[in-house]
Amino acid sequence: MDGIENVTHGTPATAPDLVELKGVQKRHGQGLSGMHVLHDINLTVAHGEMVAICGACGSGKTSLLNIIGMLDTASEGSVIVARLL
Protein backbone atom coordinates (compact mmCIF):
# COMPACT_ATOMS: atom_id res chain seq x y z
CA MET A 1 0.00 0.00 0.00
CA ASP A 2 2.96 2.36 0.35
CA GLY A 3 3.17 2.79 -3.43
CA ILE A 4 -0.48 3.84 -3.62
CA GLU A 5 -0.03 6.33 -0.80
CA ASN A 6 3.01 7.83 -2.57
CA VAL A 7 1.03 8.34 -5.77
CA THR A 8 -1.96 9.79 -3.94
CA HIS A 9 -0.06 12.08 -1.59
CA GLY A 10 2.63 13.37 -3.92
CA THR A 11 5.95 12.26 -5.27
CA PRO A 12 9.19 12.42 -3.32
CA ALA A 13 11.87 14.48 -5.08
CA THR A 14 14.09 11.40 -5.28
CA ALA A 15 11.54 9.13 -6.97
CA PRO A 16 12.85 7.79 -10.29
CA ASP A 17 10.93 8.34 -13.52
CA LEU A 18 8.58 5.44 -14.23
CA VAL A 19 9.11 5.50 -17.99
CA GLU A 20 11.86 7.10 -20.05
CA LEU A 21 12.05 6.84 -23.83
CA LYS A 22 14.92 8.38 -25.78
CA GLY A 23 15.04 8.44 -29.56
CA VAL A 24 12.63 5.52 -29.89
CA GLN A 25 11.83 4.43 -33.42
CA LYS A 26 9.74 1.52 -34.63
CA ARG A 27 9.66 0.01 -38.10
CA HIS A 28 7.44 -2.84 -39.25
CA GLY A 29 8.90 -4.86 -42.10
CA GLN A 30 12.21 -4.34 -43.85
CA GLY A 31 13.62 -2.42 -46.78
CA LEU A 32 11.52 -0.16 -48.97
CA SER A 33 8.32 -2.06 -48.14
CA GLY A 34 8.82 -1.45 -44.40
CA MET A 35 6.67 1.05 -42.54
CA HIS A 36 8.18 3.54 -40.09
CA VAL A 37 5.48 4.02 -37.40
CA LEU A 38 7.40 5.81 -34.61
CA HIS A 39 9.95 8.52 -35.37
CA ASP A 40 12.41 9.69 -32.69
CA ILE A 41 10.03 9.56 -29.70
CA ASN A 42 11.26 11.12 -26.45
CA LEU A 43 8.99 10.73 -23.43
CA THR A 44 9.41 10.85 -19.66
CA VAL A 45 6.62 9.86 -17.28
CA ALA A 46 7.32 10.77 -13.67
CA HIS A 47 6.09 8.87 -10.63
CA GLY A 48 2.46 9.88 -9.96
CA GLU A 49 2.02 11.62 -13.32
CA MET A 50 -1.01 10.87 -15.50
CA VAL A 51 -0.51 10.76 -19.26
CA ALA A 52 -2.90 10.38 -22.20
CA ILE A 53 -1.68 9.19 -25.59
CA CYS A 54 -3.86 10.54 -28.40
CA GLY A 55 -3.56 10.41 -32.15
CA ALA A 56 -5.20 9.51 -35.41
CA CYS A 57 -5.85 5.95 -36.51
CA GLY A 58 -2.56 4.34 -37.55
CA SER A 59 -0.38 6.96 -35.86
CA GLY A 60 1.50 4.45 -33.66
CA LYS A 61 -0.34 4.65 -30.33
CA THR A 62 -0.58 0.88 -29.91
CA SER A 63 3.01 0.38 -31.05
CA LEU A 64 4.15 2.92 -28.44
CA LEU A 65 2.11 1.32 -25.66
CA ASN A 66 3.36 -2.16 -26.63
CA ILE A 67 6.95 -0.91 -26.37
CA ILE A 68 6.32 0.76 -23.00
CA GLY A 69 4.56 -2.39 -21.75
CA MET A 70 7.48 -4.55 -22.95
CA LEU A 71 5.25 -6.50 -25.34
CA ASP A 72 7.35 -5.31 -28.29
CA THR A 73 10.82 -3.83 -28.80
CA ALA A 74 11.90 -0.58 -30.38
CA SER A 75 13.82 -0.72 -33.64
CA GLU A 76 16.11 2.02 -32.29
CA GLY A 77 16.49 4.11 -29.14
CA SER A 78 16.37 3.33 -25.44
CA VAL A 79 13.44 2.34 -23.23
CA ILE A 80 13.70 2.39 -19.44
CA VAL A 81 10.77 1.23 -17.32
CA ALA A 82 11.24 1.50 -13.56
CA ARG A 83 10.64 -1.48 -11.36
CA LEU A 84 7.93 -0.90 -8.77
CA LEU A 85 8.04 -2.82 -5.53
ROKOLKE-348578 format. One record per residue (C-alpha): residue in three letters; z, x, y. Coordinates in steps of 0.001 Angstrom, whole numbers. Each point is the difference from the previous one (the first is absolute). Example, Ala and Ser with C-alpha at 12.3 -4.5 7.8 and 13.67 -1.06 7.14 Angstrom:
BEGIN
+---------+---------+---------+---------+
! residuo !      c3 !      c1 !      c2 !
+---------+---------+---------+---------+
!     ALA !    7800 !   12300 !   -4500 !
!     SER !    -660 !    1370 !    3440 !
+---------+---------+---------+---------+
//
This chain:
BEGIN
+---------+---------+---------+---------+
! residuo !      c3 !      c1 !      c2 !
+---------+---------+---------+---------+
!     MET !       0 !       0 !       0 !
!     ASP !     349 !    2963 !    2364 !
!     GLY !   -3776 !     212 !     427 !
!     ILE !    -192 !   -3653 !    1046 !
!     GLU !    2816 !     453 !    2497 !
!     ASN !   -1766 !    3033 !    1500 !
!     VAL !   -3197 !   -1975 !     502 !
!     THR !    1827 !   -2992 !    1456 !
!     HIS !    2353 !    1901 !    2292 !
!     GLY !   -2335 !    2692 !    1282 !
!     THR !   -1353 !    3315 !   -1107 !
!     PRO !    1950 !    3240 !     162 !
!     ALA !   -1758 !    2680 !    2060 !
!     THR !    -199 !    2224 !   -3085 !
!     ALA !   -1688 !   -2555 !   -2270 !
!     PRO !   -3325 !    1313 !   -1332 !
!     ASP !   -3221 !   -1924 !     544 !
!     LEU !    -720 !   -2344 !   -2897 !
!     VAL !   -3760 !     528 !      61 !
!     GLU !   -2055 !    2746 !    1602 !
!     LEU !   -3779 !     189 !    -266 !
!     LYS !   -1953 !    2869 !    1537 !
!     GLY !   -3779 !     128 !      64 !
!     VAL !    -332 !   -2416 !   -2919 !
!     GLN !   -3528 !    -799 !   -1091 !
!     LYS !   -1208 !   -2092 !   -2905 !
!     ARG !   -3470 !     -80 !   -1515 !
!     HIS !   -1149 !   -2220 !   -2848 !
!     GLY !   -2847 !    1462 !   -2021 !
!     GLN !   -1755 !    3316 !     516 !
!     GLY !   -2929 !    1402 !    1924 !
!     LEU !   -2195 !   -2096 !    2258 !
!     SER !     833 !   -3196 !   -1896 !
!     GLY !    3745 !     495 !     604 !
!     MET !    1853 !   -2148 !    2501 !
!     HIS !    2452 !    1509 !    2492 !
!     VAL !    2687 !   -2696 !     479 !
!     LEU !    2790 !    1912 !    1788 !
!     HIS !    -760 !    2552 !    2714 !
!     ASP !    2688 !    2464 !    1170 !
!     ILE !    2988 !   -2385 !    -129 !
!     ASN !    3247 !    1232 !    1562 !
!     LEU !    3023 !   -2270 !    -393 !
!     THR !    3765 !     418 !     121 !
!     VAL !    2382 !   -2784 !    -995 !
!     ALA !    3609 !     701 !     909 !
!     HIS !    3047 !   -1231 !   -1895 !
!     GLY !     664 !   -3630 !    1012 !
!     GLU !   -3356 !    -439 !    1737 !
!     MET !   -2182 !   -3035 !    -750 !
!     VAL !   -3763 !     500 !    -110 !
!     ALA !   -2936 !   -2391 !    -374 !
!     ILE !   -3395 !    1220 !   -1200 !
!     CYS !   -2806 !   -2177 !    1355 !
!     GLY !   -3752 !     301 !    -126 !
!     ALA !   -3256 !   -1640 !    -909 !
!     CYS !   -1105 !    -655 !   -3560 !
!     GLY !   -1035 !    3291 !   -1608 !
!     SER !    1692 !    2181 !    2627 !
!     GLY !    2191 !    1880 !   -2517 !
!     LYS !    3335 !   -1841 !     207 !
!     THR !     416 !    -239 !   -3771 !
!     SER !   -1135 !    3594 !    -500 !
!     LEU !    2604 !    1133 !    2541 !
!     LEU !    2784 !   -2038 !   -1607 !
!     ASN !    -971 !    1253 !   -3475 !
!     ILE !     261 !    3590 !    1248 !
!     ILE !    3373 !    -629 !    1675 !
!     GLY !    1245 !   -1766 !   -3153 !
!     MET !   -1202 !    2927 !   -2163 !
!     LEU !   -2382 !   -2236 !   -1946 !
!     ASP !   -2954 !    2103 !    1185 !
!     THR !    -508 !    3471 !    1478 !
!     ALA !   -1577 !    1075 !    3258 !
!     SER !   -3261 !    1926 !    -145 !
!     GLU !    1349 !    2292 !    2739 !
!     GLY !    3148 !     380 !    2093 !
!     SER !    3700 !    -129 !    -782 !
!     VAL !    2211 !   -2925 !    -990 !
!     ILE !    3783 !     264 !      47 !
!     VAL !    2126 !   -2936 !   -1158 !
!     ALA !    3763 !     472 !     269 !
!     ARG !    2200 !    -596 !   -2976 !
!     LEU !    2590 !   -2716 !     581 !
!     LEU !    3233 !     114 !   -1921 !
+---------+---------+---------+---------+
//
